[in-house]
Amino acid sequence: MKQEKLFEALAGVGDDLLELAQNKRFPNPWRRWGKIAACLALVLCLTALALPYLPIGCGSAKSEAPMTEAAVADEKADTTETAAPEEAPETPAEAPEPEPEENDGGVEKTMTKFVVCGTYYYLRPQYTTPLDQPPRELGEELGVVTSADLPELVGCTVYKEQNSAVFDRYAVDGQAVTQNVWVKTAEGYVSATTENEKIVSRYTFTDVEQAVEDGDADWLLETFVLPLEAHGRGEIQFADASQLTADQLNRMVPAFAAMNMGVTVVDHWAEGDRLVIPVSDVRFRLERFLTGFTYDPEGTEAYDPARNAVILPREAASLDESVQLTLEDAILSDANTLCLTVLRQDGVRREYVIRFDTDSWRYLQITTQ
């Protein structure tokens, strides 16, 4: 455009248009979108920071994303204050093998004895249920505990275990018992078992008289002599029980374990390749079959003061099957006493003097002739 025409065009513009052009503010369309973009950026940042703390799925396991130490501390605090108890797993892990429980008196509960219906039972504390959850096998009432290694058991109610074996032989007062029972204690129901060992003697002097009359040498030898000869390896002998040392008395206990019941209670003492016999049980066995002895377990190598028990090798309970016996003579006296003269296969001749009491029989002498 030529300069003259340009001036003419500018000269035609009014003052009002010039003022409008000088003072008018025209809106910038990108400014609004810039604010929106800033807001979106802020939301994205906050979301990224919050993701590790948001639950995943129904119910909620935490994200596996790493957390800062501060975040971990905060989570623990929240869990302590508000978390509900965790649900038990569907398949619980196997419980570890229970260790022997010790009583205040040093007698292990796994070997604690008590008496009900004239029968000795051993506790099995590894099988215990709370009072509000009685065992499913709980049967009818059998009786109450009349005596026990633990005084707190006396007076506790004892229940038969359903489907358990029944012992009706040698019953005291004609009352049969089940092999397994449940004892209702202040803490809960505790299982117990028996080998049908009674508080009275399994055999009486009348039984012995009948055997002597019938000439039943095998029964006399197998019942009253073989256990001591086969367990004691021919080393058990004494003219007076007061002469026996604690070590000798310890060796006699496994032999007594099978007497007065027809089966052995050794399994109650077994721990791997050892026999762990509480001192209370040692004394109980000795007192049932001896009289006049003195026993001090602390003077023996077999004594474990930490468990107040005598520790013997498992083979101490094994029988010497090579032992062969011949009954040469059997003499009865008026004092409920039996004298047996026995010949061993090695030519050694022994004399057994045995007194029969209401609760057991007791060896007064075992001497070599």
Disulfide bonds with the S-S distance in Angstrom:
none
